[in-house]
Amino acid sequence: MTMLGGFGSMLTAGQTLYDRYQLQEKLGQSAGRQTWLALDLNAQSEPIVLKLLAFGAEMQWEDLKLFERESQVLRQIDHPRIPKCRDSFSIDDRILWFGLVQDYIPGTSLKELVQDGKRFTEEEVRKFAIAVLEILRDLHQLNPPLLHRDIKPSNLILGKDEQIYLIDFGAVQDHVPIEGGTFTVVGTYGYTSIEQFGGRAVAASDLYALGTTLIHLLTGTAPADLPQRYLKLQWRDRVTLTPAFADWIDRLSHPDVEQRFQTANEAIQALHLAGESAFGAVERPKNTRVQLQRSKKRLEIVIPQQNQQEESVFEMFGLLMAGVALPALMFSLPMFMMLLVFGVMSASVWVLLFALIVFLIFISPSFQRTYVKFDRKEFAVETQRFRAMSNRMTGKTRHIRDVRRDNGKITITSGPYRDGYHLHQFGEELTDFEQAWVLKEIRSWLKLKAE
């Protein structure tokens, strides 16, 4: 067994603890605590997460109680979106310290994604909200209810399987607090509700933390850094959302616990209703250039890049430039090679540069149309330049699994196929309102359930 004289500085990658767990990478550290990615040498070097707590001057008895409670709770939970507790141990080596071994979830925390500049779409955040609410619903329905009390982006892992996992149960509450008894404030400032700061956390307290987490994902700003008015976070002017979804988040994160959703199940039902309301309320945007024809048997959408009066002019210009650009490129390329070899700056170089500019204009989206066509058997997403097909993606209509907005595009997901799911994307040139309208029409025609 590796002997440790001092807790903090003596832990290094490569050490083996408890004759079993080999440290690989430090994941986090706070007063008297460290979290490591390690290998379980008794389980074919499978990666695990090792949480360590040192019993010393920096630790309070309440820290040990919370650490032991986390271990006990995780041993009792069997949930597919919560890492399991595999083992716990203690070592008395000049300093008493405790270890907790958990499953490792391959993925990235939502906090890391936000810090990397990721801005989540409404559809992504809605998906995250439902995933977390379903976990909280299962925890809150236990007897006694389990309250996480520290929901925040760093405790939500987006796994490589695209599922959301809830981690870090170090602040978990597994009993109803005694009225008038002492309590320890847990949670993270900005995500913690008023009643939780007062030692009276309830199920709705976790919902508040989720609401502020969603606001962080949408705005890219931590809730503690957002302005407030009457204790309400002022965030809606920073994003573009459907009003129904924004209203839902406002209720989820309401500072008054009585005005909040009381249960995760109530919040889920309200979110589905808000989605249906928004789905049915989207109308054709004014002055849109998108052409849409719909019947029981077919749905056809045409997305032009320029307005109709300009299209014919741009097509003639584009074809003319194409006729100039390609011969100019062929003529100028040898001269350009002479420039590289002999350093001669001739007129042909200027012709080459001009041809390159024209060619870039030629391939720009300004000369592109997108056609999206559905019938009851097949669908196609086709891009054309000057009425000539440049890209075409097709599939069987019955294979469509979902249609949603993703990273500024409308994405049709079809499959599964032998090589997995196929993504068919279009519409990045549309406004948010045009995307919402086109999305609603497609999902309605396909009879997909409202998000």
Summary of the structure (lengths in Angstrom):
residues: 451
radius of gyration: 28.7
end to end distance: 53.5
largest distance: 89.5
contacts: 1318
relative contact order: 0.07
helix: 40%
strand: 27%
